[in-house]
Amino acid sequence: MKKWILILPLIYGLGWMVPAWSQTDPAIEAKVDALLARMTLEEKIGQMNQYNGFWNFTGPAPAGGEAANKFDNLKSGMVGSMLNVRGVENVRKVQELALQSRLHIPLIIGFDVIHGYQTLSPIPLAEAASWDLAAIQRSAKVAATEAAASGINWTFAPMVDISRDARWGRVMEGAGEDPFLGAQIAAARVQGFQGRDLSDPLTIAACVKHFAAYGFAEAGRDYNTVDIGTSTLYNMVLPPFKAAANAGARTFMNSFNEINGIPATANALLQRDILKGQWGFTGFVVSDWGSIGELIPHGLARDGKQAAELAVNAGSDMDMESYNYLNHLKSLVESGQVDEALITDAARRILRVKFELGLFDDPYRYCDEERERTMIGNSDEMDAVLQMAKKSIVLLKNENALLPLPKSGKKVALIGPLAADKTSPLGSWRPAADDGTAISVLEGMERYSGNRLMHYPGVKLFEGEPAFVTELQINETDTTGFAAAVNGAKQADVVVMVLGEHGLMTGEGRSRAFIDIPGLQEELLKAVLAVNSQVVLVLMNGRPLAIDWEAEHVPAIVEAWHLGTQSGNAIAQVLYGDYNPSGKLPMSFPRSVGQVPIYYNHKSTGRPDRAGGGMVFWSHYNDESNDPLYPFGFGIGYSKMAYSDLRVTRGSGNSITVQVNVRNMGKLAGEEVVQVYIHDLVASVTRPVKELKAFEKVSLSAGESRTVRFTLDESSLGFYNNDGHWVFEPGDFMIMAGGNSVDVLQEKITIQ
Ligand code: NOJ
């Protein structure tokens, strides 16, 4: 047993000190005060109302249709923000309407800039596989620059939901299963979007979402109930949100799910106590699309009026598209059910961010036609997303060094419905990018090899004309393309097969119960393998897939996700060895869907192995291994990286130093993500068997060896107890280091 517990509220826990990042600018506060003093109750409520634009719905149409009097409400100051309005001309038009209001308060213009605006980066899950924080920050900056040049000043990103369930379509939008990696990436993205100065017309406000626990939707079904304990909430869900708040994120979005019986939109513990209270957050919280109205079907509110009351009391400052604030807040204040001080506080928060964006100095700050013409899709942006795409690719298997391919001398057949597709690589969440704007694998391979390639789709991408994007299923019946593909494979020395999910098979509302390679693609793969064993499988997908069969039978597998605009160029550079792949999985890949949720940082349980439970009575499946197919942190390159000489020593106070040697055993220079995990062996609340606590991406030339050092202190070795306090408990710790979460060197250390 541990002898004592140290509670560290000042730094990590309930933190009653106001941190530096949340301090407000006195000059701006004075302006906000002066404006609020002139505002009527209705005008304050107006700021709390957000309308969808005139096209481009990103949620269900509100009951009763779109607000009929949108224009009038804009002119009378009853709208604080619009979403889904883009392009300088359009933004200027709505801003002009808003400025006709009595106090001429400008709108803040929001948009889902999730992985780029028109020039697309890889989907966020793919970017997370790079473990390259500088590249991720640069990618967010590119997205901000293009969006800002198009009139937008607020993105609904980063999405920082931890998720362990590959069935959930929105895993593509986050950073995977780990809170430590997720927290680092959350901060990098916020810094990329917001830069150092929010009033710079090329930076935009970030919106951290979805607060909170949306990624734990039961059974991976979008919008489903969340039922997690406090330990998971504090240790797994909240850390990336807190990191984003600490990085200065100016807005948060709440989430559709309930947690502990209270929908997040009406959850005062999350929004008032933790976010605005303990974390000292001074920005504002926007609801998710219609989530205030959804308190009714949740069964928490009897009608829209009660929904508005519950949401505003719980700390939701702005209503996205449910109109319940607009329709009910005034009478709720007049009847005393809502304190006017809460309305003033919400309006204050919204106005503060508008002042910080410089919108009061110049409401058209983001409306510059010249910038719009020159700052979207330029060569710097293309280069940034290409670099990001290369770094996001994960090499999963490479038997007998089948890769890299020579650029000449071998006949290559390129097969698969995604091989020449210029839309799927764009991925989900790309409302401002046009179909067909990605570089395909075919184009990339021809460009980098200088050769024309034989190309056979094998199966069609879709069957029939889908009525709606969710019906975009990959062809399940038409095998007429098989013969040509198989024949092409027979004549080739090597076959590259590009298979996976269409770009819109992941994202919001796109959960899947089966997470294999969809449609006839697996059948096609088997037919090709039967005639040519030299197959390189390039996967395009927005979630971990169950590829047990492929992992056993295909000699080389490249996880290429949905890589965005430069997809084909990045993939070609990896296939031909112009870039040595360095990505590591941010989410475990299951062997079969029955293992989901599967994640590396699980608990031990009381019966973790056969030794304790005999043949039957231990925690296992009778028909499947407990282990993932590919674990968190896994990824190989063209050079083998060898680990040795782990040394763990005590440092000052309760800190420890971890050092490990890594050597590039290959003939090519390469990068390696050196990962450090801990296991707190005995604690007052059970701890995961492994927790990532540090990592560094190092470049090593061929044959080079390097000792990489890390320091871990109480801020890494502790955890949140069930009261939300950060505690450090001295005792025994297993310290592990390696190139993924399974293959590690380990050493035990006692901290007394
Ligand atoms: C609903 C999604 O959950 C959210 O992430 C998005 O930002 C809004 N719709 C606006 O499109």
Boltz pocket constraint, residues with backbone or C-beta under 6 A from the ligand:
constraints:
  - pocket:
      binder: B
      contacts: [[A, 58], [A, 59], [A, 83], [A, 112], [A, 156], [A, 209], [A, 288], [A, 289], [A, 508]]
      max_distance: 6.0
